[in-house]
Amino acid sequence: MNNQRNLFFNVDWVTILIYLTLCIIGWFNIHAAVLDPIHPGIMDLSTNYGKQLLYILSALVLGFFILIIDSKFYNSFSPIFYGLTILLLVVVLVVGRNVGGNQAWIPLGSFRLQPSEFAKFSTCLLLARYLSSTTTKVQDFKTILSCAAIIILPVVLIMMQPDTGSALVFTSLIFVLYREGLSGYFLLIEGLSIVLFVLTLLYNKFYVLAGVVVFAAILIYFLKRNRSAIQTVIIGVIYSLCFIFSVDFAYNNILKSHQKTRIDVILGKVDDPRGQGYNLNQSKIAIGSGRLWGKGYLQGTQTKYDFVPEQSTDFIFCTVGEEWGFAGSFVLIGLYLFLLLRIIFLAERQRSTFSRVYGYGVASIIFFHFFINLGMTIGLIPVIGIPLPFISYGGSSLWSFTILLFILLKLDSNRMGIV
Amino acid sequence: MNSFFARRFVIQAIFIVMALVLLAKLFYIQVLDEKYYLSAENNVLRKLVIYPARGPILDRNGKVLVQNEPVYDIMVIPREVKPFDTLEFCRLIGIDKPGFDKRFQKAKKYSPFRASIFEKQLSAQLYQVFQERLFDFPGFFVTKRTVRSYPDSTAAQFLGYIGEVNDAAIEKSGGYYRPGDYIGISGVEKAYEPTLRGQRGVQNLMVDAFNRPKGHFADGRYDTLAVAGEKLISSLDLRIQQLGERLMKNKVGSIVAIEPSTGEILAFVSSPTYDPNLLVGRERGNNVAKLYKDPYNPFLIRPIQARYSPGSSFKPVDGLIALQEGLIAPSTTFFCPHFYQAGNHRVSCEHYDGVTDLRKGIAMSCNTYFCNVFEKLINRAGPRQTINSFVSWRENVLKFGLGKKLEVDLPGESRGNVPTPEHYDKIFGKNRWRSSSIISLAIGQAELLATPLQLANIECIIANHGYYYTPHLIKAVGEKQIVKKEFKERHSVEVNAQYFEPIIDGMQQVVESGTAAGARIPGIVMCGKTGTVQNNHGKNHSVFVAFAPRENPKIAIAVVVENAGYGSSWAAPIASYMVEKYLTDSISRPKDQIEYIAEKNLLPELKSKAPAVKPKTKADSSKRDTSSIKQVKTNQLKSAR
């Protein structure tokens, strides 16, 4: 009993409040996106918002159980979770149901399970356990390789479905490694790679290369005295050269034509509002038509009348943008940012490395989903089908984010205990 | 705590910067760029125009002249069409298989998803048969529209017609009309277009991504209802209109009857005419082409567009002006030796009238008398002052509504013609003309031209003893029966009422014992004047003008039958039937007389392809003017010999 009281006393209620707020916002927007004015029942289980209400309630139950389980359990069982997930990811490739071109679902009766969702928290847990063992140092090449292996195994399996969006989520774990001591160059390289990637696709690769060389020359001019810095710059140029040519090769020879078109549309290389660009264009119209204050709850027309595809899952933000306008979008982005900073705050106050690493994992994954999802709906990023945490419709997605977050809350509530 | 604690700030900074990037982009597309807002409206809003019913037009007794009749358009959504019995379908709506294919391809080309018109304007009968089988033809449905319908097939030129609006009219309307809209093209339909058309309504419908209707935008807050066009009560009397059209069958000419006390036009016959129903429905195109080819030009609105020399019917005007100017008195006499001679000019007179006073001059239609009157008018200040005297005469004539538009409420009215001094300067040289040069004007010939409406209006003036109201076709507008202000305004000719008596005496004699004795109506005192109008198109035009009864006149009338001979032989009897029918609602004389007139074919022979009278352009009319004066002159020379 005493233990229980401590548990609820120690749980970070601020995070739970944000979590609930986001879930409720999600439910209202799903309601608005699919509401049929002719059958306006709230508890109609045949509708998405009826089902989502069930998902939210079951997620809360799930969260409760996570909180009452002993926190040592997550640490000790993390290899088993990871193993199970990998097994499921293999199983899904064999018996999975193909939905929308991705073989990502395992049918369980009337219910479908998406193993890639659960891979997120199990990978985080194993990564935390590995980095928290006293023998590891992230500066070691061997450690880096091991971490990469932990991350890349599920990525490869997910890519085989193929679900590029979910696979890309794992790249966000670089923030975790960075926090634990990975050289800042890796982060720089990742940033540089993204910039070069976009530029290479947009412009002639030789122009990009010339730009890199000119930029490096200027850097070297200012770094005259510092030989090691000049060395770094030269390595950077060589890396850029390799990267540019491999991106160019990959784009022209590996990517399928529909993937190429998606990238072309997002980069504005082709203007195609009726074809591949249709989703993006309609999504921008829906969000843009919300103006400053939005059209009001249930007053949106673009999402409700099916102009935007997948309006309750990946494109749920269209409803927010259309009905609540820039003001609503601002509040939502503010909530996410607050949640992310709160998670970092929680992670930093942990005494155990395991909890901290796990906390950063949670922050990275939620951040990636949040940024990529919003970015794609407003045309900053190619359309990559990943859900908006806590808001998009779907049981697997909501439960996996709930598990991800509530394990952290459990670890946090027990931070004074011995791990 | 470990040594990389500070890195938390880097990660936090990255999160914050990325969130700001999202916000910046959102601010741009939501607040700064209006493009998306407008695209959203395009996506979802469909403005549906609701057409109001066009106003009906009634006659003065409330009988319907034009109304709206439902017709049915067959619509098709090509994608929803499933295989069906095409032959049966074609049979039902009366088209053939190639016609079906052509229409279907056209609809498909327009859009496979949206409804387009497959066949226009099915009649109610065809619709009933088709509708019973409609369920056999998935993808087809029927929408109701209204078209104009004319229950009595009468007064075609008066009512005019409507048709699809052309580009020029669209531009002129400032975008009010849109391609495919209907607009009044002639007659009352054109003149009263803004009143008749009513007010269009708009429904702001929302559609989803597949163009399926999703109800009204904002619960219909921005929708407007269509307001039906106002009903027009015309001044026409259907009874005499139909009688007039029957009498004028197989003739070219006009009948205009006006109520003198109001200016309301009672009959407006333009012959040859056509059935206005021909310009409605599926055969419209063919019918229009046929009518345009008709050499007698049924589209010409003869009562206001055809111009004739008034001939003898002008004589009372001359007499009245001279009386008012004090140049003659009713008792003034001239001697008629069978002709009038001034210098080399000689105008023959049909009769040997001897000593003639004004009454006799009118009654016998003595050319000599009125040539003398005209000479007095033009020479009043001596031959040197010819131009000034002529100008003053001309001004007086204009007061009678000649030479100017009467501003009747129909488009396309002609002003007729009263020649100007400049015109004669051009012909004869500056100031080198005298009363004798233009003596034909005295008997309403030469350049003097008037429309039948103007002729009837002169009778109104005489009937009213000196004033008229603007003749008009629409008595009152709408349920409230509003009368236009300008129609209540009295136009005076500035001739004292007492001067009308001798003229009217003479006109009464015309009907009782003079040139139009055949037109006498038992029990009704009618005053009239015949005219036998020389023209360069063949036989003389038969003209008769009259008003009745003498006391408290109820109707003034002008009848012109082109190339039919003497005024007394055709125009006068026609006018008398019209007047009697109007005043007593019956005709006392034997029916076979009417039948005889109605059946008589007096259509002028076609000399060339050109119709006898065409709507005139300015160039055209001046040519005609000079040719007619030459014609008259040769006539005069002939009679002088």
Boltz contact constraints between the chains, C-beta under 6 A:
constraints:
  - contact:
      token1: [A, 175]
      token2: [B, 11]
      max_distance: 6.0
  - contact:
      token1: [A, 179]
      token2: [B, 7]
      max_distance: 6.0
  - contact:
      token1: [A, 181]
      token2: [B, 4]
      max_distance: 6.0
  - contact:
      token1: [A, 284]
      token2: [B, 29]
      max_distance: 6.0
  - contact:
      token1: [A, 284]
      token2: [B, 36]
      max_distance: 6.0
  - contact:
      token1: [A, 285]
      token2: [B, 36]
      max_distance: 6.0
  - contact:
      token1: [A, 285]
      token2: [B, 39]
      max_distance: 6.0
  - contact:
      token1: [A, 285]
      token2: [B, 40]
      max_distance: 6.0
  - contact:
      token1: [A, 288]
      token2: [B, 29]
      max_distance: 6.0
  - contact:
      token1: [A, 288]
      token2: [B, 30]
      max_distance: 6.0
  - contact:
      token1: [A, 288]
      token2: [B, 36]
      max_distance: 6.0
  - contact:
      token1: [A, 289]
      token2: [B, 36]
      max_distance: 6.0
  - contact:
      token1: [A, 289]
      token2: [B, 37]
      max_distance: 6.0
  - contact:
      token1: [A, 289]
      token2: [B, 40]
      max_distance: 6.0
  - contact:
      token1: [A, 290]
      token2: [B, 30]
      max_distance: 6.0
  - contact:
      token1: [A, 291]
      token2: [B, 30]
      max_distance: 6.0
  - contact:
      token1: [A, 292]
      token2: [B, 31]
      max_distance: 6.0
  - contact:
      token1: [A, 301]
      token2: [B, 44]
      max_distance: 6.0
  - contact:
      token1: [A, 302]
      token2: [B, 40]
      max_distance: 6.0
  - contact:
      token1: [A, 305]
      token2: [B, 208]
      max_distance: 6.0
  - contact:
      token1: [A, 305]
      token2: [B, 214]
      max_distance: 6.0
  - contact:
      token1: [A, 306]
      token2: [B, 208]
      max_distance: 6.0
  - contact:
      token1: [A, 306]
      token2: [B, 209]
      max_distance: 6.0
  - contact:
      token1: [A, 307]
      token2: [B, 43]
      max_distance: 6.0
  - contact:
      token1: [A, 307]
      token2: [B, 209]
      max_distance: 6.0
  - contact:
      token1: [A, 326]
      token2: [B, 26]
      max_distance: 6.0
  - contact:
      token1: [A, 326]
      token2: [B, 30]
      max_distance: 6.0
  - contact:
      token1: [A, 326]
      token2: [B, 31]
      max_distance: 6.0
  - contact:
      token1: [A, 329]
      token2: [B, 26]
      max_distance: 6.0
  - contact:
      token1: [A, 333]
      token2: [B, 19]
      max_distance: 6.0
  - contact:
      token1: [A, 333]
      token2: [B, 22]
      max_distance: 6.0
  - contact:
      token1: [A, 333]
      token2: [B, 23]
      max_distance: 6.0
  - contact:
      token1: [A, 337]
      token2: [B, 19]
      max_distance: 6.0
  - contact:
      token1: [A, 340]
      token2: [B, 15]
      max_distance: 6.0
  - contact:
      token1: [A, 344]
      token2: [B, 8]
      max_distance: 6.0
  - contact:
      token1: [A, 344]
      token2: [B, 12]
      max_distance: 6.0
  - contact:
      token1: [A, 348]
      token2: [B, 8]
      max_distance: 6.0
  - contact:
      token1: [A, 367]
      token2: [B, 15]
      max_distance: 6.0
  - contact:
      token1: [A, 371]
      token2: [B, 18]
      max_distance: 6.0
  - contact:
      token1: [A, 374]
      token2: [B, 22]
      max_distance: 6.0
  - contact:
      token1: [A, 378]
      token2: [B, 25]
      max_distance: 6.0
  - contact:
      token1: [A, 380]
      token2: [B, 25]
      max_distance: 6.0
